[in-house]
Amino acid sequence: MTMQESLAPQKETMGFQTEVSKLLHLMIHSLYSNPEIFLRELISNASDAADKLRFEALSRQELLADDAELGIWIDVDQDAGTLTLRDNGIGMSRDEVIQNLGTIARSGTSEFMKNLTGDEKKDSQLIGQFGVGFYSAFVVADKVVLTTRRADTTAAEGVRWESEGTGEFSVETIEQVARGTTITLHLREASREFADSWRVRNIIHKYAEHIALPVHLKAPAEKEDEVAAYEVVNQAKALWSRPRTEIKDDEYKAFYKHIAHDFEDPLTWSHNKVEGKLEYTSLLYVPGRAPFDLYQREGVRGLKLYVQRVFIMDDAEQFMPLYLRFIKGVIDSNDLPLNVSRELLQSSDVIDSMKSALTKRALDMITKLADDKEAYAKFYAMFGQVLKEGLAEDSSNQEKIAKLLRFASTASDDQSASVALADYVARMKEGQNTIYFLTADNYTTASQSPHLELFRKKGVEVLLLVDRIDEWMMSYLREFDGKSFQHIGKGEVDLSAINGAEDTEPAVSEEQTQQATALVERLKQSLGERVKEVRVTNRLSESPTCLVLDAFDPGLQMRQLMEAAGQKLPDVKPILEINPTHSLINQLANEGDEARFADLAAVLLDQAALAEGGQLEDPAAYVRRIQRLLQA
């Protein structure tokens, strides 16, 4: 084969990845209520292409060649019904075109597709959350043609991609002199408004004012013999480099959507310029919607890193701790070298100092958000569990994090009521030096737990911790505002020192405890290895029994969490506590039939386990015992 033959145009037709086909079908059927978003997405992609070229040109200046002025050019043709967008950024090779435009390579794809319901309104929200970039072109176009050439390839290695947004696309090798990408949208009849230059100008002002790249729009010729000319229609200045007083809230929101490829407004943001020993500017955002991969700790995360306005990388994870992985934004440093690498970012005193300051900045931003109860409730529902990881990972900011936590409480019957630790401490009774809490699988189990009976009787508030990681979290949170924590389902509970408790009389007298001694021994013999101990309790007033663990034994939440992580914990025997004032316990004490006593004892133990949200080791045996007791 000759060289000429090897470079001959090659055209082939391929099928879209299944996920892309489904996505395009949804989009073509008017998923977006705001179709103009397509232009924002295409401009954002073009801006990213320019950023990538600048970065690669740091070590290969020849990539810029004689075309160093980077920009975006947009042209509309009302007669033809087309909109064309061109950039002179990094461009794509043939393989990159097939990969980027034929598949969804972004993490979270499988979760995205599993969540599609077929309900147009719900799915549009999902797609808005997922972000679709280039594919948004098919919201307004029934045919899209893309030509491109990567900056480090020859003119003979240009690529033409074409699709009508159905099940397939074609790819062809072409001759293309200039690097970069050109996208031509053949607009649907219903979308011809986007072939009007004034309509497009307004969209650019709305969505692209903030990007550090000039957007040129071809103005229509006013006279028949006049040649239409391009003019820059945006400020073309990095938003974060402008004074905060000059930036409107809508500009901050638009910039967030640009860098995060999100369709939702952020909940809040913080723009800060640091001067002194270190010089850098940061613009941090709290998203208005959690990403699909939030709980994938190895997922892509981090801030956009610039050095002296030059884009370096999209996901610089070294500037924010893992528990704040949901934070989006930009960091622009004057202290780092332009050839900074990920390896250098891993081991640098400058990076460590910036990370510490940015972490505090992010936590302060979230603390300020907490003043808006409605907005904070939305934030906490999405990111609260991730924030809790910080108690273990960031001891230096543990107090700040603890103040941001919210819990259900016995102070309210509303499970959505969020109590801050500071609120709890403010309500503590005189003489109370302990913050009491209870962990459970869900709110219903926690709020109905027999462990709460004494506390409700005494009027002492208990926090109800129902997230899966709460027990693990509390192993790191030892105190707050000088007050220690106690799990009321572990160890002994003594409320005698608390003044102002509504009922100071013990639930069980010394005489009743002595009278129950024989029953306690009899239960120990009957239950054997199923329990660590049997004892009389003061913590029950309505229930006959409850299960208690030793102070440092792992509870149900911790066991489930560790087992899910592949770590098997040794078996822990519970302590059975009995309420000698309860009629069932009196009946048990007077039971002369040893077989019936054994059944009753085992049933009471199993019921105590069920009340804690636990699972029975032998449900069938429990059912048989119940049947025997009912038939007696």
C-alpha positions as CSV (number, residue, x, y, z in Angstrom):
1,M,0.0,0.0,0.0
2,T,1.4,3.4,-1.0
3,M,1.6,6.4,1.4
4,Q,-1.1,8.1,-0.7
5,E,-3.4,5.1,-0.3
6,S,-2.8,4.8,3.5
7,L,-4.0,8.4,3.9
8,A,-7.0,8.1,1.6
9,P,-10.3,9.1,3.3
10,Q,-11.8,6.3,5.2
11,K,-15.6,6.4,6.0
12,E,-17.4,4.0,8.2
13,T,-20.8,3.9,9.9
14,M,-21.0,2.8,13.5
15,G,-23.8,2.3,16.1
16,F,-24.0,4.4,19.2
17,Q,-23.4,2.8,22.5
18,T,-26.8,1.6,23.9
19,E,-26.7,4.3,26.7
20,V,-26.1,7.0,24.1
21,S,-29.0,5.8,21.9
22,K,-31.3,6.0,24.9
23,L,-30.0,9.4,25.9
24,L,-30.5,10.8,22.4
25,H,-34.0,9.4,22.2
26,L,-34.9,11.2,25.4
27,M,-33.3,14.4,24.4
28,I,-34.9,14.5,20.9
29,H,-38.3,14.1,22.5
30,S,-37.9,17.5,24.2
31,L,-36.5,16.6,27.6
32,Y,-35.1,20.1,28.1
33,S,-37.6,22.8,29.0
34,N,-34.8,25.3,28.3
35,P,-33.4,24.3,24.9
36,E,-30.9,27.2,24.7
37,I,-28.7,25.3,27.1
38,F,-27.2,23.5,24.1
39,L,-25.2,26.6,23.2
40,R,-23.8,26.9,26.7
41,E,-22.7,23.2,26.6
42,L,-21.0,23.6,23.2
43,I,-19.2,26.8,24.3
44,S,-18.1,25.1,27.5
45,N,-16.6,22.2,25.5
46,A,-14.8,24.6,23.2
47,S,-13.4,26.5,26.2
48,D,-12.2,23.2,27.7
49,A,-10.5,22.4,24.3
50,A,-8.6,25.7,24.4
51,D,-7.6,25.1,28.0
52,K,-6.2,21.7,27.1
53,L,-4.2,23.1,24.2
54,R,-2.7,25.8,26.4
55,F,-1.6,23.1,28.9
56,E,0.0,20.9,26.3
57,A,1.7,23.9,24.7
58,L,3.6,24.6,27.9
59,S,6.0,21.8,26.9
60,R,5.3,21.8,23.2
61,Q,5.1,25.4,22.0
62,E,4.9,24.3,18.4
63,L,1.3,23.1,18.9
64,L,0.2,26.8,18.8
65,A,2.2,27.3,15.6
66,D,1.1,30.5,13.9
67,D,-2.4,30.4,15.5
68,A,-1.7,31.4,19.1
69,E,-4.8,33.6,19.6
70,L,-7.4,31.1,20.9
71,G,-11.1,31.7,20.6
72,I,-14.6,30.6,19.6
73,W,-16.3,31.7,16.4
74,I,-20.1,31.4,15.9
75,D,-22.0,31.9,12.7
76,V,-25.7,31.5,11.9
77,D,-27.4,31.2,8.6
78,Q,-31.1,31.9,8.7
79,D,-31.7,30.8,5.1
80,A,-30.0,27.4,5.6
81,G,-31.3,27.1,9.2
82,T,-27.8,26.3,10.6
83,L,-25.7,27.3,13.5
84,T,-21.9,26.8,13.3
85,L,-19.5,26.9,16.2
86,R,-15.7,26.7,15.6
87,D,-12.8,26.7,18.0
88,N,-9.0,26.5,17.5
89,G,-8.4,24.4,20.6
90,I,-6.8,21.0,21.0
91,G,-9.1,19.2,18.5
92,M,-9.6,15.4,18.3
93,S,-8.1,12.4,16.5
94,R,-10.2,9.8,14.8
95,D,-10.1,7.5,17.8
96,E,-11.0,10.3,20.2
97,V,-14.0,11.2,18.0
98,I,-15.3,7.7,18.1
99,Q,-14.7,7.4,21.9
100,N,-16.0,10.8,22.9
101,L,-19.0,11.0,20.5
102,G,-20.1,7.4,20.4
103,T,-20.0,6.5,24.0
104,I,-20.6,8.0,27.5
105,A,-17.2,7.6,29.2
106,R,-18.1,9.6,32.3
107,S,-18.2,7.8,35.6
108,G,-21.7,7.1,36.9
109,T,-23.1,6.0,33.5
110,S,-24.4,2.7,34.8
111,E,-26.1,4.4,37.8
112,F,-27.6,7.0,35.4
113,M,-29.1,4.4,33.1
114,K,-30.5,2.3,36.0
115,N,-32.3,5.4,37.3
116,L,-34.0,6.2,34.1
117,T,-37.8,5.7,34.6
118,G,-39.4,6.5,31.3
119,D,-41.1,9.4,33.0
120,E,-40.1,12.4,30.9
121,K,-40.2,14.9,33.8
122,K,-38.2,12.7,36.2
123,D,-35.7,11.7,33.5
124,S,-35.1,15.3,32.5
125,Q,-34.0,16.0,36.0
126,L,-31.7,13.0,35.9
127,I,-30.1,14.1,32.7
128,G,-29.7,17.6,34.1
129,Q,-27.9,16.1,37.0
130,F,-25.7,13.8,34.9
131,G,-24.7,16.4,32.3
132,V,-24.6,15.6,28.6
133,G,-22.3,18.1,26.9
134,F,-22.1,17.6,23.2
135,Y,-25.3,15.5,22.9
136,S,-27.4,18.5,23.9
137,A,-27.0,19.7,20.3
138,F,-29.7,17.2,19.3
139,V,-32.2,19.0,21.4
140,V,-32.4,21.7,18.6
141,A,-30.8,19.9,15.6
142,D,-31.9,17.0,13.6
143,K,-28.5,16.6,12.0
144,V,-25.0,17.5,13.4
145,V,-21.8,17.6,11.4
146,L,-18.5,17.9,13.2
147,T,-15.1,18.3,11.6
148,T,-11.9,18.3,13.7
149,R,-8.1,17.9,13.7
150,R,-5.9,17.3,16.6
151,A,-3.2,19.9,17.2
152,D,-0.3,17.3,16.9
153,T,-1.5,15.7,13.7
154,T,-1.2,16.5,10.0
155,A,-3.7,18.1,7.8
156,A,-4.4,14.7,6.2
157,E,-5.6,13.4,9.5
158,G,-8.7,15.5,9.8
159,V,-12.0,13.8,10.8
160,R,-15.6,14.4,9.9
161,W,-18.3,13.0,12.2
162,E,-22.0,13.1,11.2
163,S,-25.2,11.9,12.8
164,E,-29.0,12.5,12.7
165,G,-29.2,11.5,16.4
166,T,-30.8,8.1,15.7
167,G,-29.0,4.8,16.2
168,E,-25.8,5.5,14.3
169,F,-23.1,7.9,13.1
170,S,-20.5,8.1,10.4
171,V,-16.8,8.9,10.7
172,E,-14.6,9.8,7.8
173,T,-11.0,10.9,7.4
174,I,-10.7,14.2,5.6
175,E,-8.2,16.9,4.8
176,Q,-8.3,19.8,7.3
177,V,-5.6,22.5,7.3
178,A,-6.4,24.2,10.7
179,R,-6.4,22.4,14.1
180,G,-9.5,22.6,16.3
181,T,-13.2,21.6,15.9
182,T,-16.1,22.9,13.9
183,I,-19.7,21.9,14.7
184,T,-22.6,22.6,12.4
185,L,-26.1,22.2,13.6
186,H,-28.9,21.7,11.1
187,L,-31.7,23.1,13.2
188,R,-35.1,21.6,13.5
189,E,-38.0,23.6,12.2
190,A,-39.2,24.3,15.7
191,S,-35.7,25.6,16.7
192,R,-35.0,28.0,13.8
193,E,-34.9,30.8,16.4
194,F,-31.3,29.8,17.1
195,A,-30.4,30.8,13.5
196,D,-31.0,34.5,14.5
197,S,-27.8,36.3,15.5
198,W,-29.5,38.5,18.1
199,R,-31.0,35.5,19.8
200,V,-27.6,33.9,19.9
201,R,-25.9,37.1,21.1
202,N,-28.3,37.2,24.1
203,I,-27.5,33.5,24.9
204,I,-23.8,34.2,24.8
205,H,-24.2,37.1,27.2
206,K,-26.2,34.9,29.5
207,Y,-23.9,31.9,29.6
208,A,-20.4,32.8,28.3
209,E,-19.7,36.3,29.8
210,H,-17.4,34.7,32.4
211,I,-15.2,32.4,30.4
212,A,-11.6,33.5,29.7
213,L,-11.9,33.1,26.0
214,P,-13.3,35.5,23.4
215,V,-16.5,34.4,21.7
216,H,-16.8,35.9,18.2
217,L,-20.2,36.2,16.6
218,K,-20.6,37.0,12.9
219,A,-22.8,40.0,12.7
220,P,-25.3,40.1,9.8
221,A,-24.4,42.4,6.9
222,E,-26.5,45.6,7.0
223,K,-26.1,46.3,3.3
224,E,-26.3,43.8,0.4
225,D,-22.7,44.3,-0.7
226,E,-21.3,44.5,2.8
227,V,-19.1,41.6,4.1
228,A,-20.3,40.3,7.4
229,A,-17.7,40.5,10.2
230,Y,-17.0,38.7,13.5
231,E,-17.1,40.7,16.7
232,V,-16.3,39.7,20.3
233,V,-19.5,39.6,22.3
234,N,-18.3,38.6,25.8
235,Q,-15.9,40.1,28.3
236,A,-13.4,37.2,27.8
237,K,-11.9,37.6,31.2
238,A,-11.7,34.9,33.9
239,L,-14.6,35.5,36.3
240,W,-12.5,34.7,39.4
241,S,-9.9,37.3,38.4
242,R,-12.5,40.1,38.6
243,P,-13.3,42.0,41.9
244,R,-16.3,40.4,43.8
245,T,-18.1,43.8,43.8
246,E,-18.3,43.7,40.0
247,I,-19.8,40.2,39.8
248,K,-23.5,39.6,39.9
249,D,-25.0,36.5,41.4
250,D,-26.3,35.3,38.0
251,E,-22.7,35.4,36.7
252,Y,-21.5,33.3,39.6
253,K,-24.2,30.8,39.0
254,A,-23.5,30.7,35.2
255,F,-19.8,30.1,35.9
256,Y,-20.6,27.2,38.2
257,K,-22.7,25.5,35.6
258,H,-19.8,26.0,33.1
259,I,-17.1,24.4,35.3
260,A,-19.3,21.7,36.8
261,H,-21.3,20.9,33.6
262,D,-24.3,21.1,35.9
263,F,-27.8,22.3,35.1
264,E,-28.7,23.2,38.7
265,D,-27.8,26.4,40.5
266,P,-25.3,26.0,43.3
267,L,-26.5,26.3,46.9
268,T,-23.8,28.8,47.8
269,W,-20.3,30.0,46.9
270,S,-17.2,31.7,48.3
271,H,-14.8,33.9,46.3
272,N,-11.6,34.8,48.0
273,K,-8.2,36.3,47.0
274,V,-5.2,35.6,49.2
275,E,-2.1,37.8,49.2
276,G,1.0,37.6,51.4
277,K,3.2,34.6,51.9
278,L,1.1,32.8,49.3
279,E,-0.8,34.4,46.5
280,Y,-3.8,32.6,45.0
281,T,-7.5,33.1,44.2
282,S,-10.2,30.6,45.0
283,L,-13.8,30.3,44.0
284,L,-15.6,27.4,45.7
285,Y,-19.1,26.2,45.2
286,V,-21.5,23.9,47.1
287,P,-23.6,22.1,44.4
288,G,-27.3,22.1,44.4
289,R,-27.4,18.4,43.5
290,A,-25.3,15.5,44.6
291,P,-23.3,13.7,41.8
292,F,-23.9,10.1,41.0
293,D,-20.5,9.0,42.2
294,L,-20.6,10.9,45.6
295,Y,-20.1,7.6,47.5
296,Q,-17.4,6.3,45.2
297,R,-14.4,7.6,47.2
298,E,-12.1,6.7,44.3
299,G,-14.2,8.7,41.8
300,V,-13.0,11.7,39.9
301,R,-13.1,14.8,42.1
302,G,-11.2,18.1,42.8
303,L,-10.9,21.7,41.8
304,K,-10.0,23.2,38.4
305,L,-6.3,24.2,38.8
306,Y,-4.9,27.2,37.1
307,V,-1.4,28.7,37.5
308,Q,-1.1,32.3,36.5
309,R,-4.4,32.0,34.5
310,V,-3.1,29.0,32.6
311,F,-5.2,25.9,32.9
312,I,-3.3,23.0,34.4
313,M,-5.9,20.2,35.3
314,D,-9.6,19.6,35.8
315,D,-9.5,17.5,38.9
316,A,-6.8,18.6,41.3
317,E,-7.9,16.6,44.3
318,Q,-5.0,17.6,46.5
319,F,-6.6,20.9,47.5
320,M,-9.6,19.5,49.3
321,P,-10.0,16.6,51.8
322,L,-11.9,13.5,50.7
323,Y,-14.9,14.3,52.9
324,L,-15.4,17.6,51.0
325,R,-15.2,15.9,47.6
326,F,-18.5,17.4,46.6
327,I,-17.0,20.9,46.6
328,K,-16.5,22.3,43.1
329,G,-14.6,25.3,42.0
330,V,-11.4,27.0,40.7
331,I,-8.0,27.6,42.3
332,D,-5.6,30.0,40.5
333,S,-2.1,30.1,42.0
334,N,0.8,32.5,41.5
335,D,3.2,30.3,43.5
336,L,3.2,27.0,41.7
337,P,5.3,26.4,38.6
338,L,3.6,26.2,35.2
339,N,4.9,22.6,34.7
340,V,3.4,21.4,38.0
341,S,2.6,17.7,38.0
342,R,0.3,15.5,40.1
343,E,3.5,14.1,41.7
344,L,4.6,17.6,42.8
345,L,1.1,18.3,44.1
346,Q,1.4,15.2,46.3
347,S,4.5,16.5,48.2
348,S,4.6,20.2,48.6
349,D,4.4,22.5,51.6
350,V,2.7,25.1,49.5
351,I,0.0,22.6,48.6
352,D,-0.5,21.6,52.2
353,S,-0.8,25.2,53.3
354,M,-3.3,25.9,50.5
355,K,-5.3,22.8,51.3
356,S,-5.6,23.7,55.0
357,A,-6.8,27.3,54.2
358,L,-9.2,26.1,51.5
359,T,-10.7,23.4,53.8
360,K,-11.4,26.1,56.4
361,R,-12.8,28.3,53.7
362,A,-15.2,25.6,52.5
363,L,-16.3,24.8,56.1
364,D,-16.9,28.5,56.8
365,M,-19.0,28.6,53.6
366,I,-21.1,25.7,54.8
367,T,-21.4,27.2,58.2
368,K,-22.8,30.4,56.7
369,L,-25.2,28.3,54.6
370,A,-26.6,26.8,57.9
371,D,-28.1,30.2,58.7
372,D,-30.7,29.4,56.0
373,K,-32.6,26.5,57.4
374,E,-34.3,25.5,54.2
375,A,-31.2,25.6,52.1
376,Y,-29.1,23.8,54.8
377,A,-31.7,21.0,55.1
378,K,-31.3,20.5,51.3
379,F,-27.5,20.5,51.7
380,Y,-27.5,18.1,54.6
381,A,-29.9,15.6,53.0
382,M,-27.4,15.3,50.1
383,F,-24.0,15.7,51.8
384,G,-24.5,15.1,55.5
385,Q,-23.2,11.5,55.5
386,V,-20.1,12.5,53.5
387,L,-19.5,15.4,55.9
388,K,-19.5,12.9,58.8
389,E,-16.4,11.2,57.4
390,G,-14.4,14.3,58.3
391,L,-14.6,13.6,62.0
392,A,-12.3,10.7,61.4
393,E,-10.2,12.2,58.6
394,D,-9.7,15.8,59.8
395,S,-9.0,16.1,63.5
396,S,-7.9,19.7,63.2
397,N,-11.3,20.7,62.0
398,Q,-13.4,18.3,64.1
399,E,-15.1,21.0,66.1
400,K,-16.1,22.9,63.0
401,I,-17.5,19.7,61.4
402,A,-19.3,18.7,64.6
403,K,-21.2,22.1,64.7
404,L,-22.5,21.3,61.2
405,L,-24.0,17.9,62.1
406,R,-27.7,17.5,62.5
407,F,-29.7,14.7,64.1
408,A,-33.3,13.7,64.9
409,S,-34.1,13.9,68.6
410,T,-36.7,12.9,71.2
411,A,-37.3,16.7,71.6
412,S,-39.6,16.4,68.6
413,D,-41.8,13.7,67.0
414,D,-40.8,15.0,63.6
415,Q,-38.0,12.7,62.1
416,S,-37.0,15.4,59.7
417,A,-36.4,17.9,62.6
418,S,-32.6,18.6,62.6
419,V,-31.0,19.2,65.9
420,A,-27.5,20.7,66.1
421,L,-25.3,19.7,68.9
422,A,-25.2,23.3,70.1
423,D,-29.0,23.2,70.3
424,Y,-28.9,20.0,72.4
425,V,-26.3,21.5,74.8
426,A,-28.3,24.6,75.2
427,R,-31.3,22.5,76.4
428,M,-29.4,20.3,78.8
429,K,-30.7,20.1,82.3
430,E,-28.7,21.4,85.3
431,G,-26.2,18.8,86.4
432,Q,-26.2,17.0,83.0
433,N,-22.7,16.7,81.6
434,T,-23.4,14.0,79.0
435,I,-24.9,14.2,75.6
436,Y,-27.0,11.0,75.2
437,F,-27.6,9.3,71.9
438,L,-29.0,6.1,70.5
439,T,-28.1,4.5,67.1
440,A,-30.5,2.4,65.1
441,D,-31.2,1.3,61.5
442,N,-34.0,3.8,61.0
443,Y,-36.0,6.5,62.8
444,T,-39.0,4.2,63.7
445,T,-36.7,1.7,65.4
446,A,-34.8,4.4,67.3
447,S,-37.9,6.4,68.4
448,Q,-39.7,3.3,69.7
449,S,-36.7,1.8,71.5
450,P,-37.3,0.6,75.1
451,H,-33.9,2.3,75.9
452,L,-35.7,5.7,75.7
453,E,-38.3,4.9,78.5
454,L,-36.3,6.1,81.4
455,F,-35.1,9.3,79.5
456,R,-38.7,10.2,78.5
457,K,-39.8,9.6,82.1
458,K,-37.1,11.9,83.4
459,G,-37.5,14.5,80.6
460,V,-33.9,14.1,79.3
461,E,-33.4,14.6,75.6
462,V,-31.7,11.8,73.5
463,L,-30.3,12.2,70.0
464,L,-31.5,9.5,67.5
465,L,-28.7,8.6,65.1
466,V,-30.0,6.6,62.2
467,D,-27.5,6.9,59.4
468,R,-25.5,3.8,58.6
469,I,-22.1,5.4,59.6
470,D,-23.3,7.1,62.8
471,E,-21.9,4.5,65.3
472,W,-18.6,4.5,63.4
473,M,-18.6,8.4,63.4
474,M,-19.3,8.5,67.2
475,S,-16.2,6.4,67.9
476,Y,-14.2,9.5,66.7
477,L,-16.4,12.2,68.3
478,R,-15.6,11.9,72.0
479,E,-16.9,15.3,73.2
480,F,-18.5,18.6,72.2
481,D,-18.3,21.8,74.1
482,G,-16.7,20.0,77.0
483,K,-19.6,17.5,77.2
484,S,-18.9,13.8,76.7
485,F,-21.2,11.4,74.7
486,Q,-22.9,8.3,75.8
487,H,-24.7,5.6,73.8
488,I,-27.7,4.8,76.0
489,G,-27.8,1.2,74.7
490,K,-24.3,0.5,76.0
491,G,-23.0,0.2,79.5
492,E,-24.8,1.4,82.7
493,V,-27.0,4.5,82.7
494,D,-27.2,6.8,85.7
495,L,-29.3,10.0,85.6
496,S,-29.3,10.6,89.4
497,A,-26.9,13.6,89.2
498,I,-29.2,15.5,86.8
499,N,-31.2,18.2,88.6
500,G,-34.6,19.2,87.3
501,A,-35.5,15.7,86.0
502,E,-39.2,15.4,86.2
503,D,-39.1,12.1,88.2
504,T,-36.2,11.5,90.5
505,E,-37.5,8.3,92.0
506,P,-35.8,5.1,90.8
507,A,-38.0,2.9,88.6
508,V,-37.0,-0.2,90.5
509,S,-36.5,-0.3,94.3
510,E,-33.7,-2.1,96.1
511,E,-36.2,-4.6,97.5
512,Q,-37.5,-5.4,94.0
513,T,-34.0,-6.0,92.8
514,Q,-33.3,-8.4,95.7
515,Q,-36.5,-10.3,95.0
516,A,-35.6,-10.7,91.4
517,T,-32.2,-12.4,92.2
518,A,-33.6,-15.9,91.9
519,L,-35.2,-15.1,88.5
520,V,-32.0,-13.6,87.2
521,E,-30.0,-16.8,88.1
522,R,-32.8,-18.9,86.5
523,L,-32.7,-16.9,83.3
524,K,-28.9,-17.2,83.1
525,Q,-29.2,-21.0,83.4
526,S,-31.9,-21.2,80.7
527,L,-30.4,-18.8,78.2
528,G,-26.8,-20.0,78.7
529,E,-24.4,-18.9,76.0
530,R,-26.9,-16.7,74.2
531,V,-26.3,-13.9,76.7
532,K,-23.2,-12.4,78.4
533,E,-25.2,-11.5,81.6
534,V,-28.7,-11.1,82.9
535,R,-29.4,-8.2,85.3
536,V,-32.2,-6.0,86.7
537,T,-32.5,-2.6,85.2
538,N,-33.7,0.9,86.1
539,R,-34.0,2.1,82.5
540,L,-37.4,0.4,81.7
541,S,-40.8,1.5,82.7
542,E,-43.1,0.0,80.1
543,S,-41.1,-2.9,78.5
544,P,-40.3,-6.2,80.2
545,T,-36.7,-6.5,78.7
546,C,-34.1,-4.8,76.7
547,L,-30.6,-5.7,75.3
548,V,-27.5,-3.8,76.4
549,L,-23.9,-4.0,75.2
550,D,-20.8,-3.3,77.1
551,A,-19.5,0.2,76.7
552,F,-16.9,-0.7,74.0
553,D,-18.7,-3.5,72.2
554,P,-19.6,-2.8,68.6
555,G,-23.3,-2.3,68.0
556,L,-25.5,-3.4,65.1
557,Q,-24.7,-0.5,62.9
558,M,-21.0,-0.9,63.3
559,R,-21.2,-4.7,62.7
560,Q,-23.1,-4.2,59.5
561,L,-20.8,-1.5,58.3
562,M,-17.6,-3.6,58.9
563,E,-19.1,-6.7,57.4
564,A,-20.1,-4.7,54.3
565,A,-16.4,-3.7,54.1
566,G,-15.4,-7.4,54.3
567,Q,-14.3,-7.3,57.9
568,K,-15.9,-9.9,60.1
569,L,-16.1,-8.9,63.7
570,P,-16.0,-11.5,66.6
571,D,-19.4,-12.4,68.0
572,V,-20.5,-10.2,71.0
573,K,-23.0,-11.6,73.5
574,P,-25.6,-9.0,74.7
575,I,-26.6,-8.3,78.2
576,L,-30.3,-9.0,79.0
577,E,-31.8,-6.5,81.3
578,I,-35.2,-7.2,82.9
579,N,-37.8,-4.9,84.5
580,P,-39.1,-6.7,87.6
581,T,-42.1,-4.4,87.8
582,H,-43.5,-5.7,84.5
583,S,-46.4,-8.3,84.6
584,L,-44.6,-10.6,82.1
585,I,-41.5,-10.8,84.3
586,N,-43.7,-11.6,87.3
587,Q,-45.4,-14.3,85.3
588,L,-42.0,-15.6,84.3
589,A,-40.9,-15.7,87.9
590,N,-43.9,-17.7,88.9
591,E,-43.7,-20.2,86.1
592,G,-43.2,-23.7,87.5
593,D,-43.0,-25.7,84.2
594,E,-39.4,-25.6,83.2
595,A,-40.1,-26.3,79.5
596,R,-42.6,-23.4,79.4
597,F,-40.1,-21.2,81.3
598,A,-37.4,-21.9,78.7
599,D,-39.8,-21.0,75.9
600,L,-40.8,-17.8,77.6
601,A,-37.2,-16.8,78.4
602,A,-36.1,-17.4,74.8
603,V,-39.1,-15.5,73.4
604,L,-38.4,-12.5,75.6
605,L,-34.8,-12.5,74.5
606,D,-35.7,-12.7,70.8
607,Q,-38.4,-9.9,71.2
608,A,-35.8,-7.7,72.8
609,A,-33.5,-8.3,69.8
610,L,-36.3,-7.4,67.4
611,A,-37.1,-4.2,69.3
612,E,-33.5,-3.1,68.6
613,G,-33.8,-3.8,64.9
614,G,-31.8,-6.9,65.0
615,Q,-32.3,-10.2,63.1
616,L,-33.0,-13.5,64.8
617,E,-30.5,-16.3,64.3
618,D,-33.2,-18.9,64.1
619,P,-36.6,-17.4,63.1
620,A,-38.2,-20.8,62.7
621,A,-37.4,-21.7,66.4
622,Y,-38.9,-18.4,67.5
623,V,-42.1,-19.2,65.6
624,R,-42.3,-22.7,67.1
625,R,-42.0,-21.3,70.6
626,I,-44.7,-18.8,70.0
627,Q,-47.0,-21.6,68.7
628,R,-46.3,-23.8,71.7
629,L,-47.1,-20.9,74.1
630,L,-50.3,-20.0,72.3
631,Q,-51.5,-23.6,72.4
632,A,-50.7,-24.1,76.1
